[in-house]
Amino acid sequence: MSSSLLIEKLPPKCPVEDCYLAVDILLKSSEGHIYGAHQANLESFSGGFPIAGSVSGVDDEKGIEVQLAENTSTLKLMLQFMHNVTQPDLDVIKFADAAALAEAAEKYMIYSAVQLCKFFMRIHADSYPVDVFVYAIKHGHMDLARVAASNTVPTKSHPDFRPWNLKSSDSILALLAAFHNRYREECERQIDNIPRIMHKGGRLELSSCRWRHFQHTVVAHMKRHLEDMPCFSDVVESHTSILRDCMHCNLRADKWARQFGGRFWAPPTF
């Protein structure tokens, strides 16, 4: 018998390096790649696979074969987390691959990976806020969902971000869109909440004042550029030259700028 025929009859190996455990089940990725696994490990390291000896699948000459929805990269990572070996370094893995592993860890209850993946998603909540938000809502990590949602508001680095422009119409993204609507409403409410400082004689404005022009300029800028909301005081200060040397109007502008006190909106609730 030729060596090529012998190779063809060998069952697929476990992809974990230096694993010498007997293969008694085959897992097939969505791309058709088949890897050897161990029913006892699947039972011990996860809560989402049947107990050892109870699995049925496509029973061919190579053994029990089970089709999974996960791709090859995710399947290989999953199997590594279900062995007593050094776990993968997620910092060197592409975000998409690690995010897919995070979903699989939750789906199959791979306990050695769940918390590590959650931590990975948290540290990427700024760079991939929508992906992290969807993951967090799906799996009940509400603290992480609030962090991710807050990171989706318009900023200097993401001035044009709008979650409702995404292709998905998923109800989870509808929650994010609702949060953005509340954020916009709160921004506009705060912008329009202008303090009152009277001039001498009890008058709010004098004919010589340029407050209305100043106010209109600032409000128009902010409603066009909500990404400037975290630095509202800088926007106000950049336009105070309009007020010239009116002491009362400048005091009013200073109070307007300072009333936000940094983070002015409440953390999102879902």
DAQUISUL-V281248 format. One record per pair of residues at least 6 apart in sequence whose ideal C-beta (glycine too) atoms are under 7 Angstrom apart, sorted by the first residue. I is the first residue (numbers start at 1). J is the second residue. Records with the same first field share a line. If there is no record, write none. Layout:
# DAQUISUL-V281248
I: J, J
This chain:
# DAQUISUL-V281248
11: 23, 36, 62, 63
12: 26, 34, 35, 36
13: 23, 36
14: 21, 23, 35, 36, 37, 79
15: 35, 76, 79
16: 79, 80, 83, 85
19: 83
21: 38
22: 38
23: 36, 37, 38, 63
24: 38, 39, 63
25: 37, 39, 55, 63, 64, 66
26: 34, 36, 62, 63, 64, 65, 66
27: 35, 37, 66, 68, 75
28: 34, 65, 66, 67, 68
29: 68, 70, 71, 72, 75
30: 69, 70, 71
31: 71, 72
33: 72
34: 65
35: 75, 76, 79
37: 79
39: 52, 53, 55
40: 52
41: 82, 83
42: 49, 82
43: 49, 51, 52
45: 81, 82, 110, 112
46: 82, 108, 109, 110
47: 109
48: 107, 108, 109
49: 108
55: 64, 66
56: 64
57: 64, 65, 66
58: 65
68: 75
70: 78, 104
71: 100
73: 97
74: 100, 101, 104
77: 88, 101
78: 101, 104, 108, 110
80: 87, 88
81: 87, 110, 112, 113
82: 110
87: 112
90: 98, 116, 120
95: 124, 128
98: 117, 120
99: 131, 135
101: 113, 117
102: 117, 120, 121, 135
103: 135
105: 113, 114, 117
106: 114, 139
118: 141, 144
121: 132, 135, 144
122: 144, 147
124: 132
125: 132, 144, 147, 148, 151
126: 151
129: 148, 151, 152
130: 152, 163, 166, 176
132: 144, 148
133: 145, 148, 149, 152, 176
134: 172
136: 144, 145, 148
137: 145, 172, 175, 270
138: 172
142: 270
145: 270
146: 267, 268
149: 176, 179, 268
150: 267, 268
152: 161, 163, 176
153: 183
154: 161, 226, 227
155: 227
156: 227
159: 227
163: 173, 176, 177, 180
164: 177
166: 173
175: 270
179: 268
183: 265
184: 226
186: 265
187: 226, 229
188: 223
190: 260, 264
191: 219, 222
194: 215, 256
195: 252, 255, 256, 259
196: 204
197: 248, 251, 252, 255
198: 204
199: 206, 248
205: 211
209: 246, 249
210: 242, 243, 244
211: 243, 249
213: 242
214: 239, 242, 243, 253
217: 239, 242
218: 235, 236, 239
221: 235
222: 228, 229, 232, 235
228: 235
232: 257, 260
233: 257, 258
236: 253, 256, 257
237: 257
240: 250, 253
243: 249, 250, 253
